[in-house]
Amino acid sequence: MTGEEDPPPSVVDRLPLLTALHAACAAPQPGLLPEPPPEPPGPVVPLPAPDAVRVADGLRGRASPVAGFLPRPITAGALAAILAHAAAGYPGDLPGCHEAPVTVTPHVLVQRVTGVPAGAYRYDRRRHALVAAGGTGDARTTALRTNTRWALPEAAAAVVPVGDQATGGTTFGDRWYRLQQAEAGLVVHRATLAASALGLAARIHSDGTNPATDAALGVRGPLRGLSFLLLGTPRPGSTVTGPLW
Ligand SMILES: Cc1cc2nc3c(=O)[nH]c(=O)nc-3n(C[C@H](O)[C@H](O)[C@H](O)COP(=O)(O)O)c2cc1C
């Protein structure tokens, strides 16, 4: 059968709500960035100089681990590099985006990082430091899927881009959703590549994006975790026997 006789299914016909979402988000609705909510102060943990690493070097070996992580610590320099790359700027038209993402802030749950106490932190890019976010630091909940339940306790850290999904809509309209999702993706994918370039590995676990994780992170008010990236030393081989996710 040729491609013409058997065309691929039409997304527009099959997923009208997704089509409407994309149409709404693509509409030009220029606006001003909302004032971010005040960031509560907390104890500051300075990070060491980031390990020198290029995200492009992470491309070759990058793969989402299927068997979770070995419960081994990573260095603070490695975490510093991962966060510095995750919070780097990008070419775009949002004010300030050349310096850093402007609709999300990377947060991190530290579990095994040498020299950094376990806990929940916001990454302060300007100070290159972690600011304790006041959460419990424990994101394990019964609602997690099987592979996340296994991987989470053994990962070295979780990187979570955090943002306010609502407020930007008042000035940017529906386009806010798309802008913020793009930045959230940028944060987790750059963190992934930096981890890979350092000989580590990372996997997005979308089910880790939930209210329990927000509580563990100390994320409050209009803020929400928008993605959830586990990282650490990959466990070799595949020990997954149940449904993957
Ligand atoms: C947006 C996004 C969401 C994902 N969510 C999950 C998830 O919830 N659980 C999971 O195990 N993997 C998740 N992954 C990881 C994908 O399963 C993985 O990237 C995919 O299998 C391709 O493998 P690779 O990353 O090694 O190329 C997600 C990946 C992306 C890009």
PDBQT file of the ligand as one rigid body, heavy atoms in Angstrom, charges set to zero:
ROOT
HETATM    1  C1  LIG A 301       7.975  14.915  28.218  1.00  0.00    +0.000 C 
HETATM    2  C2  LIG A 301       8.487  13.576  28.684  1.00  0.00    +0.000 A 
HETATM    3  C3  LIG A 301       7.804  12.931  29.700  1.00  0.00    +0.000 A 
HETATM    4  C4  LIG A 301       8.270  11.677  30.148  1.00  0.00    +0.000 A 
HETATM    5  N1  LIG A 301       7.605  11.056  31.166  1.00  0.00    +0.000 NA
HETATM    6  C5  LIG A 301       8.056   9.857  31.607  1.00  0.00    +0.000 A 
HETATM    7  C6  LIG A 301       7.393   9.182  32.677  1.00  0.00    +0.000 A 
HETATM    8  O1  LIG A 301       6.411   9.660  33.215  1.00  0.00    +0.000 OA
HETATM    9  N2  LIG A 301       7.894   7.996  33.092  1.00  0.00    +0.000 N 
HETATM   10  C7  LIG A 301       9.013   7.438  32.516  1.00  0.00    +0.000 A 
HETATM   11  O2  LIG A 301       9.431   6.363  32.933  1.00  0.00    +0.000 OA
HETATM   12  N3  LIG A 301       9.650   8.050  31.499  1.00  0.00    +0.000 NA
HETATM   13  C8  LIG A 301       9.205   9.247  31.043  1.00  0.00    +0.000 A 
HETATM   14  N4  LIG A 301       9.880   9.883  30.040  1.00  0.00    +0.000 N 
HETATM   15  C9  LIG A 301      11.087   9.273  29.491  1.00  0.00    +0.000 C 
HETATM   16  C10 LIG A 301      10.784   8.607  28.174  1.00  0.00    +0.000 C 
HETATM   17  O3  LIG A 301      10.140   7.374  28.387  1.00  0.00    +0.000 OA
HETATM   18  C11 LIG A 301      12.106   8.392  27.424  1.00  0.00    +0.000 C 
HETATM   19  O4  LIG A 301      12.667   9.634  27.174  1.00  0.00    +0.000 OA
HETATM   20  C12 LIG A 301      11.795   7.678  26.130  1.00  0.00    +0.000 C 
HETATM   21  O5  LIG A 301      11.505   6.334  26.434  1.00  0.00    +0.000 OA
HETATM   22  C13 LIG A 301      12.956   7.753  25.149  1.00  0.00    +0.000 C 
HETATM   23  O6  LIG A 301      14.117   7.210  25.696  1.00  0.00    +0.000 OA
HETATM   24  P1  LIG A 301      15.465   8.062  25.760  1.00  0.00    +0.000 P 
HETATM   25  O7  LIG A 301      15.239   9.243  26.653  1.00  0.00    +0.000 OA
HETATM   26  O8  LIG A 301      16.505   7.086  26.278  1.00  0.00    +0.000 OA
HETATM   27  O9  LIG A 301      15.807   8.508  24.354  1.00  0.00    +0.000 OA
HETATM   28  C14 LIG A 301       9.423  11.093  29.563  1.00  0.00    +0.000 A 
HETATM   29  C15 LIG A 301      10.091  11.763  28.536  1.00  0.00    +0.000 A 
HETATM   30  C16 LIG A 301       9.629  12.986  28.098  1.00  0.00    +0.000 A 
HETATM   31  C17 LIG A 301      10.378  13.703  26.994  1.00  0.00    +0.000 C 
ENDROOT
TORSDOF 0
